[in-house]
Amino acid sequence: MPQYKAPVDDFQFLYNEFLDLSACAELPTMAEASPDVIEAVLTEAAKVAESVLQPINAIGDEVGCQLDETTHEVRMPAGFAEAYRDYCEGGWTGLIADPNYGGQGLPNFVGLAVSEMINATNPSFGAYPGLTLGAYEVIHHHGSEAQKATYLPNMVNGQWGGTMNLTEPHCGTDLGLLRTRADRQDDGSYRITGKKIWISAGEHDMVDNIIHLVLARTPDAPSGTRGISLFIVPKVLVNDDGSLGERNGVTCVGLEKKMGIKASATCEMEYTNAVGYLIGEEQRGLSYMFTMMNAARLVTGIQGLGMASAAYQAAVTFARERLQGRSLDGAKYPDKAADPILVHPDVRKMLLISRASIEGARALGLYTGVQLELEFHHPDEAVRRQAGYWVALMTPIIKAYFTDMGSEVTNLGMQVHGGAGYVRDTGVEQFVRDVRITQIYEGTNGVQALDLVGRKLIANQGENLKAFFTPVMALIAEHEQNEASAEFIQPLKAAAQLLQDTTAWVYQQMSKNPLEAGAAGTDYLRLFALTAMAFMWAKMAVIAQQQLAAGQGKAVFYQAKLDTARFFMTRMLPETDSLAQKVKAGAAPLMDFNDEAF
């Protein structure tokens, strides 16, 4: 079975050399986040991922969750409850949570690295604390002081879980169609009645209570998304003294049988006159829920990255060990019956696509995590606003590109294994199945593309785009005259110019025909993502060159960074040319096709 090793050395490079954390230095979340503390957190998280979560991943896949049809309770696979207890006792559920509610208050960009390691070793497990954190964020941002005091401490310490309840049997992405009803009560509470489907972590036996966040509409609310409100609906009601009281009218009536992440309980939830408590104001529920959804989209991207990393490591190990054929230019290991498949160009290409994708995405994810930290916590409103432009722009890109990449890389990992990868014994086919959902949930990747071209490009009078291009152009200007860096800076410059030209074209076409946005979206998003990756690789290459020139340690590490950057610029970034051509083909080849001919 695959044996994942957390990339702590790469994280250390990114935190200590690549990221500029000076802007975060005075933030409250950085008070305890010294380099030594961050290193210790990463090292301990790696141990948890490798030794606690990885061993039960295959068990979760084989056994899955089991629903008791009589009690409507979900039983987790063997080892999960114990692992979850260890995880909570280690303080991991409160890593980035507010210290006022028992959290450790570390920065988001540290939490993202931990999330990658968890999802590399056990994505099913990661769903439970991940969703709880998302629900915590909504209550923390939008709940009343009483609601925070009632629910957050036990969510932070892991005794209680959390979920988000959006989808209904008759509507998915179009939430304006939802029917779940919220009736006002004289005591200020509401009674929630309706059915929700595909609710991750909706029911399980690892916690004492589950705090459901449920979208519903009051009887007199307007139709569409404007009429949606958001409610706290606990599985077990909480007494005034904080103790648990009666069971609420919340029932898991079904458990989905799925392609992957089988130890993540995907539930059909029924709310029958359940007691609910309004978060914030009526008819503002969708905007509140987006606090959770945007965070979930970033973490979903990290899920794709984590599983890609695990699949890549398994593929490298197999490529070193599997003997088959001889190198085309003569035997490399004449003392062996055959050469390891690592010598073959096609195998090396698959491994390098994987490596360049993973390390570039890791840099982009953590870079965005720093901007997220600034947006949430910097005292200067202008700084918060500027960081928010970057985060808004990158959220759909990271969600879609990282998960597309995760699917591509896990499939490449299987391909490296050949027939051995298709059978269950090697464990790599599980990566392919587990990662596939990431392209679908939290808004399909097609929806992310529409969000990018239809909203994020035109939002804030172009400030979102400016937040990206300003640091890119600054890097180019700083190093353009450096001959040694030209092989990395010049491709970035060309890609950035192509992206600007294509963006202008999309703007013009959308003003004439809104269908152009939908036709351009997916290819445009990938074009943008590859340009962002080129920005990351150019920055990393410059750092690696400087460190090698200075004779700093880890020469092998820095040389590998340079070689991977070179591969990305020469073998992956040129895809931007064809993507731009596809975008400019316009909507006609899609929309002029006769409906009856499908």
N, C-alpha and C positions, 0 to 999 in steps of 0.2 A: 504494500500500500504506500501511497505518497508520504514522504516525510518532509514537511515544510519547515524551513528555517527562516525565522523573521529577519527581514533586511535591516537590522539595527544600524549597520555601518552606513547604509544609504540614508536612513533617517538622520543620523548624526551629521553627515555631510550637508544635508538640506538645512537642518536647523542651525548649524554652526558656521556654514560658509556661504550657502546659497540665499537663504532668506535674510532680508533686512529687518531685524526685529527692533531696531532702535526706535521706530515710531511707536512701538508697543511698550516701551520701557517703563513708562509711568502709569500704565493701566493697572487697575486693581487686580486683574486676573494674572498679572505678571509678578505680583508681590512675592510669591513663593516659587515662581517658575524660573529658577536659575538654570544655567546649563547642566549643572550636576543633578538637579532635581529632574529635569526633562530626561536626561540619560537614564537615571534610575527608574523612572516611570516606564520608559520604553523597554528597558531590560526586563523588568518584572512582568510587563504586559506580554512580552515575547515568551516568557516562561509559562504564563497562564495559557496562551494560545497553543503553544507546542505540546505542553504536558498535560493540560486539563481538557481543553476543548477538542484538539485534534483526535485523540483516541476514541471519542464517542461520536465522531462525525459519521463514520460508516454505519455504526449501530443505529443512529437516527435515521439514516437513509433506508436501512433494511427493515426496521420495525415501524417507523413513523409514529404519529400520534393516534391514539385510540379513543373513540367516543363511546361512553357508556350510554346506551339508548334509554336506560331507565332513569339514571340520575342526571343525565345531560352534562356530565363532567368529562373533561378530556385528560387522559393519562399520558404523561410524557414517556419516552423511551428510557430504558435503564441508564442510569448515570447522569441524566440531565438535571434532575432535582439536586443531586449532590454537587454537581458542577456549578449550578446556579447559586447554591448556598455559599460555596467557596468564593465565587465571583463577587457576591454581595459583601461577604465578610472582608474581602480584600479592598473594599471601598471603590470598586470600579464603576458601580452604578452612579456614584456621585462625583465622578472625576472632574467634570466641568460644571457641576451644578453650584448654585449659590450657597456659600457657607452659612448664610442665615437660615437655611433649611437643612443643614447637615452635609452640604457638599464640600468638595475640596477647592472649587473655584479656579481650576486651572484653565488655560486658554483653549478655545475651540480647536486650534491647529494641533494641539497635543491630542485631543480627543479623536481627531480624524486619523492620526497615525495608529492609535489603538484600535479604532474601528476597522482599519485595513487588516490588521493582524487577526482580529476576531473573525472577520468574514473570509479570510484566507483559509482558516482552519475549521470553521463551523458556521456557515451562514445561517443555518436554521436557528442555532442558538442565538446568534446576534440579533435576530428579529425581536426578541423579548425585551432586553434592556434598551434596544434602539427605539422601539415604539414607546416605551415608558418615558424615555428622555424627550421624545417629541411631544407627548402629552404634557409632560412637565413644563416644557417651553411655552406652550399655549397658555396654561394656567398662570405661569410665572409672568408672562407678558400682559395678559388680558383679564385674569381673574381678580376677584375682590381680595382684600386682605384676609377676610375670614376664610375664603376658599383656599388661599395659599396656605394658611395655617392648618387647615383641616387635612389637605391632601398631599402637599408637597413633601413634608418630612419622610413619610413612609414610602413615597415614590422614589425619593432620593436614596434611601437606604435599601431599596429593593424589596421590602416586605409587600408592597403593592405594585401591581403592574399598570400599564396604560395602553390604550388603543386609540385609533381614529376610525370613525364609522361614517363613511361617505356613500359608498355604492349601494344601490338597491336593485332588486331583480329586473326591473324594467328600465333602468338607466345606469350608465357607467360614467363616462366623462361628462356628459351633459347633466350636471347636477341641478339645473333649473327644473328638471322633471321630477325631482324627488317628492315623495308623498308622506314620509314619516311625520306624524302629527304631534304637536306639543300643545296641550291644553293647560291654560293658567289655573292655578289653585289659589284659594283665599290666603294661604299662608306664604305666598310668594314663590312656591315651587311650581313645577309643571308636571304633567303626566304625559309620558312619551309612549306612543304606540306606533309600531311599524316593523319592517323587516329590513335588515342590512345583510349584504353578502360580501364574500371575500375579505373578511375581517381578520387580518393577521393577529395572532396572539389573543384572539377573542375569548378563549377559555383555555385554562390549563391549571395544573395542580402544583405549580412551583411557588405560588404566592397566596397570601391570605385574602386579597381583594384585588379586583381589577377595575380601574377607573376609566370608563368608556367616555370618549368625547363624541357626541352624536349630533349630526346635522339634522334639523327638523324644521317644520314651519308651523306657526300658530294658525288657527283657523281663519283669521282675518288678514293674513299676510298676503302681499301681492304675489302674483305668479312669477316664475323665473328665479334667477339666483338672488335677486334683490330681496326676496321674501324669506331667505334662509337664516335661521338662528342656530346658535351652538350651545349645547348643554352638557353638563357633567352628569353622567348617569352611572353611579357606582354599582358593581355587581352585588355588593353587600352594603347596606346603608350604614352610615357612620353616626354614632350617638354624639350628643353634645360634649361629652367628656373625651371624645376621640376613640372610644372603644367601638368594636363592631357590633351592629345590631341585627335587624332582620334582613333576610335575603330579599333583594329587589326583584322587580318583574323583568328580569333579564335572563334569557335562556339561549344556550347554544343548541340549535335544532338540527345542525348538519355539519359535517366535516368533509372538506373537499379531498378527493383523491387526485394527486397531482403528479406531474412529470418530475419535479424536483423539490428541493427544500422541504422534504417530507416530514421533518421534525418541527417545522414551523406550522402551528395549528391555524389553518385557514378556515374560518368558521362562518356559518350562516347564523346570524343572531336575530332573535325575535324579542321585541320589546312590547310587553303587554301591560299597559297602564303603569309603567315604571316611573318611579320618582326621579325627576331630573331638575337640575339647577342651572339657570341661565348664566352664561359667561358674558359679561359686558352688557351690551344693549341688544334688544331684539333687532332682527333683520341685518345684522352685521356679522353673522356667523361665518360666512365664507371668507371674509377678509381675515378674521381671527384664525380660521383653520389654515390659511395660507402660511402662517407662521410655522406651523408644523409641516405643511406640505413642502415648502421651500427647503427646510432643513432636511426633510426626508429625501428630497430629490438629490441633494448633495451627497447624502449618506448612501443612497442607492448607487450613485456613480462610484463611490468608494467600494461598495460591494463588488461591482464588476472588476475593479482594480485588484481587490484582494484575491478573488478567485483566479484571475488571470495570473497573478504572481505565483500562486500555488501550482497552477498547471504548468507554468514555465519551468519552475524548479523541478517538477517531476519529469518533464521532457528532457531537460539537460542531463539529469541523472541517467535516464534511459539511453540517451544518445551517447553517453560515455561508455556505457556497459554493453550495449547491444552490438554484437559483431556481425557484419553482413557486407560482403563484397570488398572490393579494394578501391582505393582512391583512383580517380581517373588519370592521375599523373604518376602512378606507381604506388606500391604498398608503403604505408606509413608505419605499420607495425608488423614487419615481416616475421617477427617471432611468434605472432598469433595466427590462428587459423584464418582470420579475416580482420579487416580494419573495423573499428567502431564507426557507427553511422555518422558520428560527429564530423568525419572528414568529408562528407558529401555536400556539395554546394547547396543543394535544395534543402537539406536538413539545416544547414547553417543559416540559410535565408529565413526559414521559419522561426528559428530560435532568435535571430537578431530582430525580426519584426516584433516578436514578443517582447524582447528585452527593451527595445527602443520605445515601444508603446507603453510599457509598464513604468519605466523610470521617468519618462516624460510626463506621463499622467500623474505620477506621484508628486512630482515637482509642481505641476499646475494645481493639483488639489490642495497642497499645503500652502502655496502662494495665495490661493483663494481663501484658505482658512485664516491667514493673517488679515486679509481684507475684511473678512467676516468679524474678526475680533475688533478691528478698528471701528467698523460700522456699529457694533453693539455697545462698545465701552469707551471710546475716545471722548474726552471732555469737550473737544472742539467740534461744533456742529458741522463746520465746513469739511473737516476731515471725515466725520461720520458719513456725510452725504456723498463725498467723493468715493469712499470705499464702497458704499452701497451701490453706486453705479456699476462698479466692477462686478460685485456679487450678483446683482440682478442680471447682468449680461451673461455671466458665466454659468449661472445655475442651470439653464436648459442645455447648454453646451456640455457641461460636465456630466449631467445625468445621461444624455443621449450618447455622447461620444465614448465615455468610459464604459458604458454597458455594451454598446456595439463592439468596442474593443475587447471587452471581457469575453463576449461570445466568440469573437474571431480567434483570440489567443487560446482559449480553452479548446476550441476545435483544432487549432494548429498543434496544441499539445497532444491531442488524440492522434493526429496525423503522424506526428513524429513516432509515436508508439506503434503505428501500423495496426495490424490485426489485434495485437495485444491490448491496444487502447480501447477496442470496441467491446471487449469482454469485461466483466465486472471485477475480476481478480486484481487488476492493476489499480483500480480506483479512479482512473482519470476520466472515465465516461460520466462519473457523478458530477465533475466540474461542469461538463457541457450541459447536463440537465439542470443543475442548480442555478447556473448563471442565466439561463434563458429567460426567467421571469423578470429579471432586472430591466430588460428592454420593454417590458409591458406595464408593470405596476408603477404607481406614483406618476401616472400620466405616460402613455406610450411615447416612444421616441418620435413618432410622427407628430404628436401633440407638442412635444418640446420644440420641434422645428418650427411649427406654426407660432408658438409662443415667441421664438427668437425673431422671426421675420415680421410677424404681425403685430408684436407688442414691443419687444425689448429694443429693436433697432430704432423705432420712432419715438420711444419714451424719453422724457426729460430733455427735450430739445437737442437730442444728439449727444448728451453728456455721457450716456452709457458707452457709446462707441469711442468717445474721446478718452474715457478712462482706460480703454485698452490701448489705443494707438499712441497715446502720450508716452508711456514707459517704453513701448516698442521702439518708437522713433528716437527716444533718448539713448537707448542701448546702441542703436545703429549709429547715431551721431558720435557717440563716445568712442566707438571702436572701428569705424569705417575706414580710417586711414591706417589701421594696424594690419600690415600685410599678413602677419601670422594668423590673424583671425578672419581673414577674408573668406575662407571656405565655409565659414559658419554665418558670418554677418551678411554677405551678399545674397545667399539664398533666402534668408529672412527678409531682407529688404525687398526682393522681388516678390515674395509671397505676400508681404504686407501691401505692396502696391497693387497686386492683383486683387486682393481682398477689398481694398478701397474702391477700385474700379468696378468690381462685381457688385459691391454694396450700392454704389450709385446707380448702376443699371437696374437692380432690383427695386430701388426706390421709384425710379421713373416708370417701370412697368406696373408696379402696384397701383400707382395713381391712375392708370388707364383701366386696369382690369384686376380686381382683387384675387382672381384665381391664380394669378402669377405668384402670389405668396405661397400658396399651397404647392404649386408645381416646383418652385425653387427650393422650398424649405429644407428638405433632407440633405440635398447636395450642398446647399449653402452652409448649413450647420457644420457639415464635415469639413468644408473648405475653411471655415472659421476655426474649427478645432485644430486642424493641422497647422494653421498659421500660429495659433496660440502655443502649440507644442514646439514649433520651431523657435518661438521666443524663449521658451524654457530651455531648449537644447542649446541655443546660442549662448545664453547666460551661463549654463553649466560648462560649456566648452571653454569659454573665456576664463572661468575660474580654474578649471583643470589645467589650462595652459600656463596660467600665472603660477600655480602651485608647482608644476613640473619645472618651470624655469627657475623658481626659487629653491629648488632642491628639497622641497618639503617631503615628509614621509608619505607613505601609501602611494608610491609611484605606480604600482600595478593598478590600483583603484582609479587614479586620475587618468592613466592611459586608456583604461577601459571606457571611461566617460567620453574621452575624445573620440575613440574608435566608434562608439555607439552613436555619438552625435554625427559623425561623418556618415555612417550608414543611414541615419534618419534623413539627413539633408540630401543625400544622393539617390536613395532607393525608395523613400516614402513621401517626402515633401513634393516631388514632382507630380504626384496625384492631383495637386491643386489645379494644375493646368486643365486636366480633363474635367474636373468638377466645375470649373468656371464655364467651360464649354457646354456642359449639360445644363447648368443654370440658365445660360443664355439661349438655349434651345426653346425656352419658354413653355407656356401652357398648351399651345396648340397641339403638339404631338400626343398629349394626354387627353385633352378635352374634346378634340375633334373626332376621336375614335367613336364609331357607332355603338351606342349602348346595347343594341340588339345583337351585336357581333361577339360580345363577351361569352 
